[in-house]
Every structure is written in C-alpha cells, then in structure tokens.
Amino acid sequence: MNKITPLPLADWIDAFVSWLTQAEFIFGPLTDIVGYLISGFEWLFGIFPPWLLLLIMTGLTFWFAGRKIGLTVFVLLGLLLIWNLGYWEDMVLTLAIVLTAGLISIVIGVPVGIWMSRSPVVEGAVKPVLDFMQTMPAFVYLIPAVAFFGIGMVPGVVASVIFAMPPTIRFTNLGIRQVPTEIIEASEAFGSTGNQKLFKVQLPMAKTTIMAGINQTIMLALSMVVIASMIGADGLGTAVYFAVGRNDVGGGFEAGLAIVIVAIILDRLTQGIGASKRK
C-alpha cells in the first residue's frame, strides 16, 4: 500500500514566519506603539493614589451602571479586598493590558465592521477570517506573538487583540445592517451624503449593538490575561500562573477572585455606557 506523503505545511508556515520576522520596519513601530499605549495607561492609573483611584472607579460604576447602590457597594468592597490582598499593582497592570487590547480592537474593529456593512463582498471575505480567529485555540496565538514581538507585555496585548477583536467587528456590521430601511430611505430623501447617513443615522442607531460587541471584546481580552502571562505579560494572570506552578490553591483563588471582580466592574461599566447611549 502506497504511503501518502504529507504536505509540508509546518515547513511552509515556518518559512513564512521567518520571512516576516525580518520585516523590522513593520514590527518595530508596532511594538513601540503598543508599548506606549500600555505605558500611557499605567501612567494614567499611577498618578492617582490607590484610595483615590478606588473612589474614582466606584464613582464611574455608580454613574454609568444605573446608579445601583448594591452594585456600587460590591465594587467598593471588591476593590478594597484587592487592595487588602496586595494585588493592587497587579490589577493596574491587568487593566492596562485589557484597556490597550480593547482600544486597539475598537480602532481596528469598528471601521472593518462598517466596511463589511457596506460591501457584501468584503463581508463574505472577512467572515471566514473571523471564524478562524474565534475557533483557533487561544494558546496558538502565543506562538506568532512571541515570534514577531518577543517576550513581555506587547505580545500579550497582540495575542489578546487577535483573540478578542471579532465580536466588535461582527456586532458593528450587525448593528448597522439592522437599521430599518425606512429610516435609511428617509435620510436619503432629505439629501444626506454617505458619510452623513453613516455618522448621523446608522452609527447612532447601532450604538447599543456596537457597545455589546465592545463589551464582549473586553471580556475576551480579560480572559486572555492568564494565558498571556505565559509569555511574560505581568498582572493578575501572572499571580494565577505562578500559583498553578506552585500548587498554591489559596493564592490562585485570591488572584482569580481579583480577576472576577475586575471583570464584573468592566462588564457593568460597558453595559451601562451602552444603556446610557440607548436612553
């Protein structure tokens, strides 16, 4: 029986990656930009003493999340617990990673979603890419991130962006396509240009759906913090990763609880902002 010769797919990919890694004019500036964003968020959070940043985050949650007393008390006690357990600096680093990944995902994802909503050809080409991005195991993204950007915070952010961006693109496309046809026709009847129709009609009416996608993107980025810690991304994920290596159940539970508290705060904030837009 003849043996089937396997395709040298791994060799092709290795050769392609080796060729790309020589393009310093691409990955060098990208590394600098992502590094500046992370440093900027760290600096922003660092200028406030912990007690003041704690009050600011509690106040923002109260204001945007529907002025719910119970949620506000939970956020206040949760942040106090993180501070008491000694994970405040790790939380700040985690927020810097998540917000950087979220910002990059929004800057790239929203325009791509708009482009998809305007062109069925683009939508048909991008959807398989989004399916690939969402179904590929998260650990696999660490390999090209390390190959192109080395070890540290930057590859952690890059892997988080690739993993977390699809919801923003999909929901932006969906939100714009769900705008009623009658409203679009009315805007065209009044002589609106393409940009006026987009920015004054379609995007405002799609804000709730777009914010839902951004919410999912931020949650997915936060879910990557533990995985990204394997390639040198600091923060709460590192504490969990080290606890697993030492079989430290208590320490892992503390760090995991801190991640849960941060996730609830970010989730309620983004949901509240979307609800306020709807109102």
C-alpha atoms as one frame of an Amber mdcrd trajectory, in Angstrom:
protein
   0.000   0.000   0.000   1.409   3.346  -1.026   2.057   5.773   1.779   0.600
   9.245   1.286   3.224  11.962   1.522   2.038  14.659   3.953   2.105  18.264
   2.870   4.988  20.197   4.428   2.514  22.717   5.857   4.535  23.305   9.035
   7.671  23.988   6.974   5.811  26.479   4.801   4.475  28.314   7.839   7.910
  28.357   9.497   9.443  29.810   6.353   6.723  32.442   6.108   7.169  33.434
   9.760  10.954  33.615   9.326  10.467  35.916   6.360   8.060  38.132   8.298
  10.309  38.413  11.342  12.919  40.093   9.155  10.498  42.985   8.492  11.672
  45.158  11.389  10.208  48.231   9.706   6.751  46.754  10.428   7.034  45.088
  13.819   9.414  47.609  15.344   6.965  50.553  15.125   4.055  48.295  16.126
   5.955  47.218  19.234   6.679  50.844  20.098   3.047  51.925  19.608   1.634
  49.127  21.747   4.315  49.705  24.377   3.488  53.430  24.508  -0.217  52.656
  24.954   0.478  50.261  27.818   2.833  52.743  29.457   0.265  55.511  28.989
  -2.456  53.566  30.794  -0.002  52.586  33.542   0.988  56.235  33.950  -2.670
  57.322  33.997  -3.543  54.873  36.754  -0.270  55.528  38.568  -0.793  59.270
  39.039  -3.641  58.546  41.448  -3.023  57.056  44.903  -4.833  53.729  45.350
  -7.546  55.167  47.594  -8.384  57.892  45.086  -8.367  55.525  42.081 -10.612
  53.215  44.107 -13.108  56.033  44.663 -12.953  57.088  41.011 -13.676  53.559
  39.767 -16.515  53.197  42.265 -17.960  56.550  41.207 -17.753  55.680  37.499
 -19.528  52.386  38.149 -22.257  54.164  40.134 -22.723  56.785  37.410 -22.720
  54.578  34.322 -24.227  51.372  35.723 -27.628  52.810  36.542 -26.833  54.325
  39.966 -27.409  50.982  41.692 -26.447  51.108  45.347 -25.938  47.348  45.680
 -23.542  47.181  42.727 -21.684  50.270  43.941 -21.169  48.734  47.384 -19.969
  45.495  45.771 -17.442  47.375  43.622 -16.196  49.370  46.610 -15.775  46.270
  48.786 -14.243  44.301  45.905 -11.613  46.948  45.208 -10.875  47.246  48.925
 -10.386  43.468  49.016  -7.975  43.592  46.064  -6.024  46.369  47.803  -6.011
  44.473  51.100  -4.750  41.254  49.494  -1.826  43.097  47.907  -2.928  42.738
  44.281  -3.474  46.424  43.547  -0.385  46.871  41.357  -1.169  43.640  39.524
  -4.717  44.878  38.956  -3.407  48.136  37.473  -1.155  46.196  35.072  -4.074
  43.956  34.106  -6.273  46.983  33.427  -3.509  48.479  31.278  -3.291  45.289
  29.183  -7.061  44.896  28.831  -7.735  48.545  28.004  -4.883  48.636  25.484
  -6.168  45.496  23.777  -9.718  46.866  23.888  -8.711  50.228  22.441  -6.781
  48.630  19.563  -9.672  46.249  18.887 -12.127  49.157  18.723  -9.891  51.299
  16.498  -9.473  48.421  14.032 -12.729  46.537  14.524 -15.297  49.311  14.152
 -14.011  50.523  10.738 -13.775  46.923   9.495 -17.346  46.315  10.672 -18.514
  49.451   8.867 -16.711  48.305   5.719 -18.393  44.896   5.960 -21.823  46.500
   6.334 -21.293  48.497   3.142 -19.950  45.688   0.953 -21.304  42.126   0.721
 -18.038  41.126  -0.978 -15.985  42.362   1.988 -18.398  40.677   4.400 -18.035
  37.380   2.576 -14.232  37.665   2.661 -13.908  38.763   6.286 -16.378  36.348
   7.896 -14.207  33.234   7.343 -11.250  35.119   8.851 -13.348  35.975  11.915
 -14.463  32.346  12.193 -10.816  31.292  12.078  -9.867  33.844  14.753 -12.649
  32.735  17.098 -12.238  28.979  16.710  -8.454  28.797  16.904  -7.336  27.779
  20.434  -6.151  30.806  22.398  -2.783  29.212  23.197  -1.928  29.070  19.494
  -1.917  32.878  19.295   1.032  32.966  21.681   3.328  31.360  19.085   3.236
  34.090  16.392   3.032  36.793  19.084   6.330  35.625  20.571   7.882  35.091
  17.129   7.101  38.624  15.992   7.237  40.628  19.233   9.356  38.639  21.680
   8.527  38.168  25.358   6.683  40.657  27.542   3.575  42.801  27.717   3.419
  43.677  24.000   2.973  40.119  22.661   0.385  39.537  25.385  -1.602  42.506
  24.109  -1.208  41.403  20.473  -2.482  37.897  21.267  -5.384  39.416  23.214
  -6.300  41.690  20.293  -6.388  38.812  17.796  -8.460  36.695  20.169 -10.849
  39.459  21.292 -11.422  41.600  18.182 -14.067  39.525  16.268 -17.093  40.489
  18.432 -16.510  44.203  17.803 -16.330  43.611  14.042 -19.348  41.317  13.945
 -21.583  43.472  16.143 -20.685  46.665  14.286 -21.633  45.022  10.995 -24.802
  43.581  12.536 -25.859  46.845  14.182 -25.556  48.885  11.002 -27.355  46.268
   8.914 -30.228  46.204  11.432 -31.012  49.909  10.981 -34.536  49.985   9.462
 -34.620  50.514   5.719 -37.335  53.161   6.077 -35.020  55.373   8.114 -32.210
  54.972   5.592 -34.566  55.871   2.754 -35.839  58.898   4.676 -32.301  60.173
   5.239 -31.528  59.727   1.543 -34.735  61.569   0.630 -33.524  64.542   2.673
 -30.307  64.605   0.662 -27.900  63.035   3.169 -24.473  62.101   1.844 -22.958
  58.709   2.525 -20.901  59.993   5.464 -23.846  61.928   6.917 -26.011  58.837
   6.682 -23.329  56.782   8.422 -22.397  59.143  11.264 -25.783  60.770  11.885
 -28.165  57.875  11.298 -26.609  54.412  11.164 -23.943  54.615  13.881 -26.173
  56.391  16.442 -28.905  53.793  15.945 -26.385  50.939  16.102 -24.605  52.161
  19.243 -26.316  49.688  21.560 -25.321  46.723  19.393 -21.789  48.065  18.897
 -21.367  48.537  22.651 -22.472  44.935  23.178 -19.663  43.849  20.856 -17.154
  46.061  22.681 -18.315  44.551  25.969 -17.627  41.056  24.651 -14.252  42.149
  23.302 -13.175  43.498  26.693 -14.332  40.336  28.444 -12.409  38.160  25.987
  -9.305  40.325  26.407  -9.573  39.916  30.163  -9.916  36.158  29.758  -6.533
  36.164  27.995  -4.589  37.654  30.931  -3.756  34.266  32.451  -2.741  32.783
  29.093  -0.707  35.892  28.200   1.182  35.560  31.487   2.878  32.503  29.983
   4.783  34.810  27.604   5.737  37.453  30.143   2.630  39.651  30.444   2.506
  40.914  34.026  -0.598  41.408  36.147  -3.125  39.212  37.897  -2.639  36.468
  35.313   0.976  36.075  36.437  -0.170  35.555  40.022  -2.557  32.814  38.883
   0.089  31.218  36.667   2.654  31.130  39.478   0.066  29.752  41.889  -0.662
  26.897  39.488   3.056  26.147  39.193   3.447  26.052  42.982   0.148  24.236
  43.551  -0.854  27.179  45.733  -4.624  26.794  45.885  -5.188  29.720  48.224
  -3.009  32.152  46.273  -4.588  31.093  42.986  -8.061  31.597  44.427  -7.163
  35.095  45.659  -5.774  36.180  42.284  -8.674  34.541  40.456 -11.150  36.342
  42.701  -9.428  39.643  41.882  -9.834  38.898  38.142 -13.528  38.147  38.686
 -14.022  41.473  40.486 -12.273  43.378  37.687 -14.349  41.502  35.092 -17.614
  42.429  36.829 -16.585  46.094  37.042 -15.620  46.303  33.353 -18.722  44.367
  32.310 -21.110  46.621  34.232 -19.336  49.771  33.050 -19.526  48.874  29.360
 -23.112  47.641  29.699 -24.036  50.853  31.490 -22.436  53.023  28.806 -24.371
  51.131  26.151 -27.592  51.561  28.101 -26.971  55.289  28.528 -26.438  55.609
  24.773 -29.739  53.830  24.190 -31.544  56.224  26.507
